[in-house]
Amino acid sequence: MSSDFLTPIKPTAPLMPTKSMGISKSVASDKAKLEKAAKEFESVFMDIVVKSMRDTVETSDVTGETEKVKLFQGMLDSEYSKISANKNKLGIAQMIIKQMTPKEPSAEVLLKMEALKK
């Protein structure tokens, strides 16, 4: 019986991208895309919240709930949501970015990787 399955597999390439690999532009591009997507998600989420809140308010004869008023109110709510997301008021986008950003390996992990290369 062979014990080949017990020998550790030596990595052939670093696990984390390095500048020497020419990936720094790609990482910056990915980070920008992540930030944009997170802000858009926060904007859409806030738009849904505001619309749900607006649905709970009883209509008034003062404003005249016509289709034109409802259309304008919906557009205004969407703009408020976009402004809120761009000003980072709630922090939802930051939480998404933090959760989705890859973590740097610890010094201990890097040392173990170097030991495996030898």
C-alpha positions in Angstrom: 0.0 0.0 0.0 1.4 3.4 -1.0 1.4 6.4 1.3 1.3 8.9 -1.6 -1.9 10.4 -0.4 -0.2 11.5 2.8 2.4 13.7 1.1 1.4 17.3 1.1 0.7 18.9 -2.3 3.1 21.8 -2.9 1.4 24.9 -4.4 2.8 25.9 -7.8 1.6 29.5 -7.6 0.9 31.9 -4.8 -2.7 31.8 -3.5 -3.1 35.6 -3.4 -2.4 37.7 -6.5 0.7 39.8 -6.4 1.8 42.9 -8.3 4.4 40.8 -10.1 1.6 38.8 -11.6 0.2 42.0 -13.2 -3.1 41.7 -11.4 -3.1 45.0 -9.5 -5.2 46.7 -12.2 -7.6 43.8 -12.3 -8.0 44.0 -8.5 -8.6 47.7 -8.6 -11.2 47.2 -11.3 -12.9 44.5 -9.4 -13.0 46.7 -6.3 -14.6 49.5 -8.2 -17.2 47.1 -9.7 -17.9 45.8 -6.2 -18.4 49.3 -4.8 -20.7 50.3 -7.6 -22.8 47.1 -7.3 -23.0 47.5 -3.5 -24.2 51.2 -3.8 -26.7 50.2 -6.4 -28.0 47.4 -4.1 -28.3 49.8 -1.3 -30.2 52.2 -3.5 -32.6 49.5 -4.7 -33.1 48.3 -1.1 -33.8 51.8 0.1 -36.2 52.4 -2.8 -38.2 49.3 -1.8 -38.2 50.4 1.9 -39.4 53.9 1.0 -42.1 52.6 -1.3 -43.3 50.2 1.4 -43.4 53.1 3.9 -45.3 55.3 1.4 -47.9 52.5 1.0 -48.7 52.6 4.7 -49.6 56.3 4.6 -53.3 57.1 4.0 -54.1 59.2 1.0 -55.2 62.7 1.4 -57.6 64.9 -0.5 -55.1 67.8 -0.2 -52.5 66.3 -2.6 -55.0 64.7 -4.9 -53.8 61.1 -5.5 -53.8 61.2 -9.2 -51.6 59.0 -11.4 -49.4 62.0 -12.1 -48.8 62.6 -8.4 -48.1 58.9 -7.8 -45.6 58.8 -10.8 -43.8 61.9 -9.6 -43.7 60.6 -6.0 -42.2 57.3 -7.1 -39.5 59.1 -9.1 -38.8 61.4 -6.2 -38.5 58.4 -3.8 -36.1 56.7 -6.2 -33.9 59.8 -6.3 -33.9 60.0 -2.5 -32.8 56.4 -2.4 -30.0 57.0 -4.8 -28.8 60.1 -2.8 -28.9 58.2 0.4 -26.9 55.3 -1.0 -24.3 57.6 -2.5 -23.8 59.5 0.8 -23.3 56.2 2.7 -25.9 57.1 5.2 -27.0 53.5 6.1 -23.7 51.7 5.7 -25.3 48.7 3.8 -22.9 49.2 0.9 -19.9 49.2 3.3 -21.1 46.0 4.9 -21.5 44.3 1.5 -18.0 45.5 0.5 -16.5 44.3 3.7 -18.1 40.9 3.4 -17.3 40.4 -0.3 -13.6 41.6 -0.1 -11.1 38.7 0.0 -9.1 38.6 3.2 -5.3 38.7 3.2 -3.7 35.6 4.5 -2.1 35.8 8.0 1.6 35.8 8.5 1.3 32.2 9.9 -0.4 31.0 6.7 2.2 32.7 4.6 5.0 31.1 6.5 3.4 27.7 6.1 3.1 28.3 2.4 6.7 29.2 2.1 7.7 26.0 4.0 5.6 23.9 1.6 7.5 25.4 -1.4 10.8 24.1 0.0 
